[in-house]
Amino acid sequence: MSHVAMLALEFGDANVVVTSLVLVFGMLVALCLIITLEGKMMDRAEKPAAPKPAAPKPAAPARQPAPAPAPAAPAVEAGIPAEVVAAIAAAVACTEGGGVIRAVRRAPAAGSRRGNWGDAGVVANTTPFLA
C-alpha cells in the first residue's frame, strides 16, 4: 500500500469533515450575532428617555443662600497621621455620599490570631451562609 493511499480521504470522509467545519463556524457566527443584538437591545432598554424641555418660567429675584457652616475638625487619636485621616474622610465621602467624620481612633486589638484583616475576610466570606 502506498503512502498516498493511506493519507487520502474518501469522498464520504471529506464530506463529513467539511460539513462539520461549516456547521461549527456557522453556529459560532450566529451566536456572535445573537449576543451582539441582545447587548444592543439591553443598552436601548437601559437608556432613559430624553426629558422634554420645560417651558421657561419667569425669573424669580436671585436670593443668595446662607453659607453652610464648616464642619468641625474630627477628634483624632494621638499617633494617627493627617494623611490617614484625609484618606479615611475621602473614603467615607465616596461611600456615604458626604457626611461628617466626628472622630478617628484605632480599632481595638483583634481577639483572634488572624488579626483585623483576617477577621474581616472571614466575615466577608461566611456572611452569605448565615442568611
VENQUI-V480182 format. One record per residue. D_LAST is the distance of its C-alpha to the last C-alpha in whole Angstrom. Layout:
# VENQUI-V480182
[[D_LAST] [D_LAST]]
This chain:
# VENQUI-V480182
[[72] [71] [68] [68] [68] [65] [63] [64] [62] [63] [62] [60] [58] [58] [57] [54] [53] [54] [52] [49] [49] [50] [47] [44] [45] [46] [42] [41] [43] [42] [38] [39] [40] [37] [35] [37] [38] [34] [33] [36] [35] [32] [33] [36] [33] [31] [34] [35] [38] [41] [41] [45] [47] [47] [51] [52] [52] [55] [54] [54] [55] [53] [52] [50] [47] [47] [46] [42] [43] [41] [38] [39] [39] [36] [36] [36] [36] [39] [39] [36] [38] [39] [38] [34] [34] [35] [32] [30] [31] [31] [28] [27] [29] [28] [24] [24] [28] [30] [30] [31] [31] [32] [32] [31] [31] [30] [26] [27] [28] [25] [24] [23] [26] [24] [24] [23] [22] [21] [18] [17] [17] [15] [12] [12] [12] [10] [7] [6] [6] [4] [0]]
